[in-house]
Amino acid sequence: MATDIVRVGRALLSVSNKAGLVDLARALSETGVELISTGGTAAALSGAGLAVVDVAQITGFPEMMDGRVKTLHPGVHGGLLAIRSEPAHQAAMIANDIAPIDLLVVNLYPFEATLRGNASFEDRIENIDIGGPAMIRAGAKNHDDVVVIVDVDDYPALIDELRLNAGATSLAFRRRMAQKAYARTAVYDAAISNWLAREIDEPAPKWRAFGGVLHQSFGALRYGENPHQRAALYLTAETRPGVATARQVQGKELSYNNINDTDAAYELAAEFDPTESAAAAIIKHANPCGVGLGATLIEAYEKALACDPVSAFGGVIALNRRLDAASARRIVEMFAEVIIAPEADDEALMIVAAKKNLRLLIAGALPDPNLPTLAVRSVAGGLLVQDRDNGALEDEALKVVTRRAPTLSEMADLRFAWRVAKHVKSNAIVYARDGATVGIGAGQMSRVDSARLAARKAEEAAAIAGWPEPRTRGSVVASDAFFPFADGLIATIEAGATAVIQPGGSVRDAEVIAAADAAGAAMVFSGMRHFRH
């Protein structure tokens, strides 16, 4: 039977992150707790004038092998694992001169931080903590008698707990800390194992672990996709710039749907090299309703907005360049939920600040669209894991299959439309013209329906803008997968498309090619599919 209140008489402190260490140790010392420590932690405590016992005095061995071996000893682990109420354990402690350790304070070598920098393979290996996780797991297993602290943020709670219980901890507190301790080692090991899997190019390890640290809790996110769903955001060891790690300059807390849409928007904007052109993407419900390129951000934004100004209302806007004042002034004319950009000018920040509910995120950099990372989705009883779709057009893979080849301007728009189609829910059809989307059909069960929906959207946009005809006239089309029948292609040609890019590979390719030739349209096979579900 676990004892509720357990007094802390002896504590082992061994931390990589020294923040708050001295204040914690001083508070412990004031309650009569004996302090044991290791290496740099012991030096920091001694330097602050605190009495501390070096762990070498407990083990009878010095730190060795560059600090790899210092706490892996029965004198430490026996003190953590011994069940105080078990006579045999007590006898073993007496026989082997092992004293109990009632409190363990450990934070681990900063392995995850090495993933965010340019550390070498060897440096990352050296930052894999061994003794720390071993002690954490031992103390957490024996949480009936031992309290384990792995998070600097829990130091104040520990001090409050000790003061409330006259130098002791409650079982409820120890169990809460034990849960956190096991979660910490799980996330730590997940980062290591996934890094090694990448290093050895192992796409499907037999055991796969994913973990993260809480960034936004249920209260901050309010709810998930719907009010009856609880939600939270966790940060992983992945170094990819984006919504999760961006600095929120202003505005309300991001919701679950805001985060999902902003991620989709920023990944799309990052497809376009900012040194070549400015890009703006407007996203609604994880689908683009407009994407544009331009010499300036304001030009790119205007072109994106023109594609579907009705759907753009209340959307998320992603930019691939520093937000400038002129662009900010134009963007805030329409209600938007979120703006995300790599950077922002001071004047732009002041302009956006006038819209107090508008969230502005500064990501610091663009994610690399070619970088191989993982995408994870839950299913009942498991996880679906795949490589992120980082497929790019390769010139040697492009194959003109019609009698007419695309013109240079058509080919430029085909490349643009293909990049956008990668980010549109299947079945995806994207009409593009002059570096801008002019009609997008997403998420339809039939590809021909997507083609017709996108064309209808273009007609509505033309009516709003007062154009004499929809901009699908003279456009090009990207299809994320092959046309199973000629009807989808014919629908795009009827809408005014003059050139098409698609993967090819249908048993009816010949029929589709013949339909394109009959209409005088150019068609290119990419040899690559971009389904997005």
N, C-alpha and C positions, 0 to 999 in steps of 0.2 A: 504494500500500500504506500503510495507516494506521500511524502510529507509536504504539506502546503507551504509552510514558511521555512526557508533554509537560510541560515546565517552565512554570510560571506566572510571568511577569515583569511583566505589566501587567493591571490589573483595573479594570473600570468598574462602579461601584455606583450604582444609581438606584432607590430604594425608597420606596414610600408608607408601609409599615409599618416603623417604625424599631426595632422590638424586636430586640435582639441585634446591632444594626448596629455599634456601637462596638467591642464585643468581637471581632467578626469582622474588622473593619478593622484593629484592633490586631494580631491574630494574623497577618494578611496582611503588614502592615508589618514585623513582626518577621522574616519570612522573605525580606524584600527586595523585596516586590511594590510596584510603583508604583500609587498609587491615583488614579483619575479619578472624578469625580462630578458631579452636577447639583444645582442649586437647594438645596432644603431638606436633601437628603442631604449635600451638600458642606458646608453650614453646620453640620450636626450633627457631622461628622467634624472640621472645623476647631475647633469649640468644645471638642472632646475633646482638642485638642492634636496632632492627626494631620496630617501633610503631605498635601495633596490638590491635584490639578490640576483646575480647573474645566473642564467640557467645552467651554465657550466658547473656551478657549485652544486646543483641538484643532480646533474647527470654524471659528474665526475669526468667528463670529457670536454675538451675545448671545441669551439666551432671549427669545422674542418672542411676541406674540399670547396674552398671559396664560399663558405656559408651554406653549402648544400645539406650538410648534416649538422644539426644543432639540437633539435627538439625530438628527434626520432629515438626515443629512449623510454624504458619502463618507468623511470623516475618521473617522467612527464605524463605518459599515457596511462600509467597506473593511477596517478593522482586524478586524472580526468575520468577514467572508466570505472573506478572502484565504486560498487554499490555500498553506500554507507550503512544500510540496514542489514547487509548480508554478512554474517559472522565469518564465513570463509574468506571473503574479500578483505575484511578487517584484519584477519590473521595474516593474510598474504602481505598486506601493507606493512604490518609490524615486522614481519620476518625479513622483509626486503628494504626496510627503512624508507618507505614511500609515504609522503605526506599528501593529504587531499588538496586538490585545486578546485576551488568553489566557483571561480569566475575566470572565463577565458575571453580576452579581447584581442581579436585578430582581424586585420584586413590584409588582403593578399597582394603578392607582387603584381604590378600593373601590366599583366599580359595584354588585356584588351587595349590599353593605351599604345602598345607597340604596333597593333594592327592599324591604328589611325596615323601612324608615322611611317617613316622609311627605314625602320629597323631591319637589320639583316636576319636571315634564318637563325643564325647562331644566337643573336641577341634575344630573339623571341623565345628560343628554347631556354635560355638562362632566366627568362622572366616567367617561366612556368613554376609556380609555387608547389612544393611537395609537402613540407612540414606543416604549413598553414592549413590546407584542406584536411590533412590527417587529424590534426588537433581539433578542428572545427567539427568534423564528423564524430569524433570520439566524445567531445563534450556535449554535442547535441543529442547523441544517442543516450547519454546519461543525464538528460535534463531533469530527471527527478531530483538530482542532487547538484547539478552544475548549470550555471547560466552562461550562455555564449553570446557575445556581441560581435557582429561582423560589419556593422554599419556605423560610421561616424555620427550620422544623424540620430542614432539611438543613445548616444552618451547622455544627453539631458534626461531621457526617460529612465535610464538606469540609475542615475543619481537621485531622481525623484523617488524611484521605487525603493532604494536603500534608505532614504530619509523617512519615507512613509512607514517602512517596516523595521525601523531601528537597526539598520545594517543588514537586513535580510531581503530575500526576494520571494515572491509568491509563485506557486506552481503555474498559474495562468500566464504570468509574465515569462517564466522560463520556457513554457511550451510555445508561446508566440515567438520568442527569440530563436528557439530550435527550428521552427518551421522556416524562418527567414534564413537561418544558417544553411540548411540543406538546399534551399533555393539558390543561395549565393554560390555554393560549390557546384551546383548543377549548371548554372549559367556560365560559370568559369570554365568548367570542363567542356561545355557545348562550344564555346568560342575556340578552345584549343583543338578539339576534334574536327570541327568544321574547317578551321584553317589548315590542318594537316591534310584533310581530304582534298582541299584545293591544291595544296602543294604537290601531292602525289597524283593529281588528276584522277581521283576516284569519284565518279559521278553518283554512285549508289552504294554507300557504305552499308554494311549489314545492320549496324545500329546508328541511328541519326538522332541527334538532340538539337533542339532550338531553345534559346532562352533570352531573356531580356530583363532590364531594370525598369521599374515603374516610372513613367514620365508624366502622365496625366491620369489621375484616378477617376473612379466612377463619378464622384462629385463634380470634378472639373469638366468632364465630358458631358455631364447631365444624363445622357443615355446613348444607346447605340443607334442603329438605323431607325428604330421606332422607340417611343417612350417606355414600352414595357421591357426593353432589352438593356441590361447593364453593359457598360463598356469601359475600357481603359486602353491607354497607349503605352507600349513598352519599347524601350530602345534596345537594339541589339548591338553586337560588336561591329556590325557592318559600317564601313566608312563612307558610304554613298551619301553625298549631299542631297538634301531634300526636305520635305515638310517635317519629318520627325525631329531633325536636328536644327532646323531654321530658327532664327531669333525673331520672335514676334514683337514687332515694334509697338503695335497698338491694336485696339479692337477687343471684342469679346473673346472669351475662350473658344477655341476651335471645337466644333462638334465632331462626332464620328464621321458623319457624311462629309463635312468640310475637309477633314484630313484625307479621306479617300479620294475626293475630287481633286484636291490640291496636289496630291501625289501623281494622279493621272495627268494633270495639266502640266506640271513641271517636267515630268519625264518626256512629254511630247515636245515642249518648248526646247528641251535640251537636244533634240534630234538635229537642230540646226546650229551650225557653227557661228557664234556671234561675231567672229572676225570677218565672216563672209556676208552676213545679212542679219538684220534685226528680225526677231520672230515673236509673235504673240499668239497664244492659244487660249481660247475661251471654252471652258468645260462645264457641262451640266450633267449631273448624274453619271459621272465617270466617262461620258462620251464628249468628244469635241463638237461644238456647234459652230465653230469658226476658227480657222488658222490662217495667218497671213505672214508674208515676208515683206521686208521693205528696207530702204536705205536708213530709215529711222524707226524708232519704236512706235511713234505716233502713226506713221504710215502703215506699219505692220498691224497695229491695233485696228485702225480704220478698216483695213481689208478683212481682218478676222470678223469684226462686228457686222460688216455688210452681208456676210454669208447667211446669218440667221439672227437678226436683231431681236426677234421676239423671244427665242429660246435663251439668248444671251443674258437677259434680265435676271439678276440674282445668281449669276454664275461665278466661276472661279477664273481669274485671269493670270496666266503665267507668261513671263517675259524672259528672254534669254540674254538681255543686256541690263545694265544699270538703269534704274527708273529715273528719268529726267523730269524736270518741272512741266514741260509742255505735254508730255505723255500723261503725267499724273493729272494735270488739269483736265484733260479730255476724258480720261478713264473715269474720274469721279462724277462725271455728268450722269452716268448711268448707275443704278444700284447694282453693286456686286457684293458678294460675300467675302471674297479673299483676293488679294493681290500677292503674288510671290515673284521675287526677282533675285538675282545674285547680289545686287547692291542697290542703293538709292541715294540720290543727291539730297543735300540738306533742304533745299527748297522744295523738292518733291515730298519729303517727309512732312513739311509744314502744310503743304496742300492736302495731303491725305489725312492729316490730323484733324482737319475740319469735319471729316466724316468719322465720328467717334466710334461707331459700331463696325466700321470696315476694318477687317483684319489685314494687316500688312506684315508679310514675312520676308526676312532677308536671309537667304540660304548661304551666302558667302561664296558659293561656287555652283557650277552646273554639274549634274551627274554625267558620267561618261556613258553615252548610249551603247558603246561597244564593249564595255567592261562586263565580263561574265560574273553574274551573281545569281542567287537562287530566288525563286518565287515559291511561296508555300501557301497551300489552301487546305482547310480542314474538310474532311468528309466523315460520315458516321464511322467511328471506329478506327480512324487513321488520318494520315496526312498525305496529301498529294504534293510532291516536290518536283520542280522542273527548273531548268535553266531559264533565266529571264530571256525574253525574246530580244536578242541583240543582233538579229540577222540584218545585214545590210546588203544593198545592191552591189554586185560585183560586175564590172563592165564585161568581163569575159563570159559571164553567165547569161547576159541578156541576148535574146534571140528574136530578131524580127521575123515574123511568120507570115506576114501579108505581102502582097505585091508592092504596096506602098510603104516605105519606111517613114517613121516620124520625122518631122522637121526638127531643127535644133531647138526652137522654142517649145514645140510639143514635148520633146524629150526632157527638157528642163522641168516642165510642169508634170510630166509623168513621174519623174524622180521625186518631186515634191509630194505629189499625191500618194505615192507608194509609202513614203515615210509616215504620212498622216494615217493612212489606212491601217498601219500596224497598231495604232492606238485607238481604233474604233471597234466596238463590239461587233462580233460576227452575227449575221452575214454583213460585211462592210462594203459599201460602195462610196467612193469619194470622187466628186467632180472638182476639177481645179482649172484655174486659168490665171495667167500672169502672176504666179506665186501666191495664190490665195485659193482657199476652198470656196466653191460657189454652190455646193450642194452636198450634203452628207446623209447617207442612209445607214442606220445602225440597228443591230439587234433584231432584225427581222428573221422569221423562220424561212423565208424564201428570198433568194438573191434578186429575183426580178422585182419583188416587193420593195427591197432596199433601193433598187435603181429608180423605181417610180416615186418612192417617198422622197428621195433626195431631189428629184426633178421638181416635185410639187413644192418642196421647201424653197427651191430656187425661184420658182414662179411667185411665191408669196414675198420673198425678199425683193424681187424686181418691182412688185406692186407697191411695196412700202417706199422704195427708193425713187419710184417714178421713172424707172428705166423702160425703154420701149420693148425690151424682151429680156427673158431670164439670161443670166450669164453662163448658163450651161451651153448656150449657142456658141460654138467655137471652143469648147472646153476639151479637156482630156479626162479620162476616167481611170481610177485604180480600183481593182477588185481584190480583196484579201485572199480569195481562193478562186479556183477555176470556175468557169461558167459550165454547169452541168448540161445546159441546153443553150441554144442560140437565143432564146427569148430574152434573157437578161441583157445580153449584149445589144440586141435590137432595141430594147427599152432605152439604153443609154444613147444609142445613135439617134433615136427619135427625139430625145431630149436635146440633141445638138452636139454630142461629143464627136470628135474627129479622130481621136487616138485613144488606145486602151492599153493598160498594162495589167497582166494577170499571171498567175503562176504557170498555167497550162497543166496538162496531165489528165484531162478528162477523156473518156472513151469517145466523146463527141467533139474533140478538138477540131477535127477536120470540118465538121458542120459549122462550128463557131467561126473558124477562120474564113470559110466560104461566105458567111453572112457579112463579115467585116469587109472582105474584098468586094462584095456586091454593093456595099455602101460607100466604097472608096476610103474606108477608114484604115488607119495604121494600127497594127497590134504587135505588142512585144510580150514575149514570155520571160518571166523572171526566174522561173525554176524554184521559187521559194514561196511557201504559204505563210500567212500571218493571221491565223485564227486567234481570236481573243474572246474568251468566254467569261 
